[in-house]
Amino acid sequence: MDVQEKCRSWTADHLRDSGDCYYQAVTRTSGGTEVEFRGTWVIMAASHDYLGLSADPRVREAAVAAVRRFGTSLGGSRAACGSLDLHEELEGRLARFLGHEAAAVLPSGFQANLMLAPLLADGSYVFSDSSNHASLNEVIRLGDAKERTFLHGDLTHLEELLASVGEDSGKLILTDGIFSVDGDLCNLPDMMKLADSCGAHVVVDSSHDLGVLGPNGAGASDHFGLRPLLVTSALSKSLASVGGVIAGPADIIYYLRFHARTSLFTAAASPANVAAALAALDILQSEPERRVRVLDLAEQLHNGLRALGYDTGSSVTPIVPVLIRGRERCLRMWRELCRAGVFTTPMTYPAVRAGREVLRVTLTAAHTDEQLMRVLDAFEAVGRNEAEHPR
Ligand SMILES: Cc1ncc(COP(=O)(O)O)c(C=O)c1O
């Protein structure tokens, strides 16, 4: 079929089905916790700005100052057009924070994961949790290693797969720290023991646990007191910016800068984004009470939703997945929640398997107790309406 024809018919169907549910524009934001949406203010319960720093005056001012000093863009790739001292400062700070020798900063978290491609060489194997983020799945498609996917969190399955490949082959295990849909935490201690026993290395995507877990807020590895070979993370969550980082041994990071096309052939992260991440990292490190607050709010949200009869799965983190089951029901409840004043995320295929639809709810350290109560009230009203009018 002609490409335009294909897109036209898909788009017409999609617009009818859920055109009002995704890529929705908000017109104003207030403190990062509420947004103006379709003419009314609603609670933003879909953002991963976990520490509530995206509207913090110190972070905003740092971004503005960087634009004044360096302008809006470097106009090309860092390899070709040069880096700012700001990039190097952020890389040094993040490497130390994550307990690694070196780090590379990229324009997005997705690209930070694509940096792994040169490590996935022909003849080697990559083992991937079935619930990993799409960007980890994508880098496997880019690389030449053979893929072995293990059932989500199932280390017995991983062990079987590891045992089935040649002892001398290169082996890399990829896992999210906190999983982005279900909000559960990977069993890093047992995974690393298993990896050590068979000469494999572990890479952890800490996008959702950086800033949230660990005595220093440095994520899953900090939480467990471990150091996997490499850690990647988006900067768009606890670090209130846009960008990505990969941290690890200095020689690997140096090698990747020259071999990963996602680094060589992409524009530098913008000065404003780098400065915002640096300012957010300062606050993350000096105000640990923010991660206490976000975890406390998450626990109250879990408990409140469970008390209302919702299934929030096995999440122990600020990602609260409300299992809905059924695409139509999920989208309908999302719309009703918006009307009741709460903006959540409707997770449908391809973000989740059909039948495992979820409304993902996240509150940040900046949300108030009163906002938490409004979220619970909205879920109560929408749930009651669903029960009274089964469709
Ligand atoms: C676990 C995980 N990894 C990577 C990414 C990609 O990060 P970015 O949005 O900065 O490209 C995300 C973002 O949604 C994520 O949740």
The ligand as an SDF file (V2000), in Angstrom:
LIG
                    3D

 16 16  0  0  0  0  0  0  0  0999 V2000
   13.0610    3.9150   31.6680 C   0  0  0  0  0  0  0  0  0  0  0  0
   13.2310    4.9910   30.6350 C   0  0  0  0  0  0  0  0  0  0  0  0
   14.3620    5.0110   29.8970 N   0  0  0  0  0  0  0  0  0  0  0  0
   14.5730    5.9430   28.9470 C   0  0  0  0  0  0  0  0  0  0  0  0
   13.6250    6.9160   28.6930 C   0  0  0  0  0  0  0  0  0  0  0  0
   13.8650    7.8940   27.5860 C   0  0  0  0  0  0  0  0  0  0  0  0
   14.1810    9.1400   28.0990 O   0  0  0  0  0  0  0  0  0  0  0  0
   13.8860   10.4850   27.2760 P   0  0  0  0  0  0  0  0  0  0  0  0
   12.4310   10.7410   27.4380 O   0  0  0  0  0  0  0  0  0  0  0  0
   14.7640   11.4980   27.8900 O   0  0  0  0  0  0  0  0  0  0  0  0
   14.2640   10.1990   25.8590 O   0  0  0  0  0  0  0  0  0  0  0  0
   12.4570    6.9570   29.4410 C   0  0  0  0  0  0  0  0  0  0  0  0
   11.4880    8.0300   29.1910 C   0  0  0  0  0  0  0  0  0  0  0  0
   10.3520    7.9540   29.0860 O   0  0  0  0  0  0  0  0  0  0  0  0
   12.2420    5.9530   30.4200 C   0  0  0  0  0  0  0  0  0  0  0  0
   11.1040    5.9160   31.1150 O   0  0  0  0  0  0  0  0  0  0  0  0
  1  2  1  0
  2  3  1  0
  2 15  2  0
  3  4  2  0
  4  5  1  0
  5  6  1  0
  5 12  2  0
  6  7  1  0
  7  8  1  0
  8  9  2  0
  8 10  1  0
  8 11  1  0
 12 13  1  0
 12 15  1  0
 13 14  2  0
 15 16  1  0
M  END
$$$$
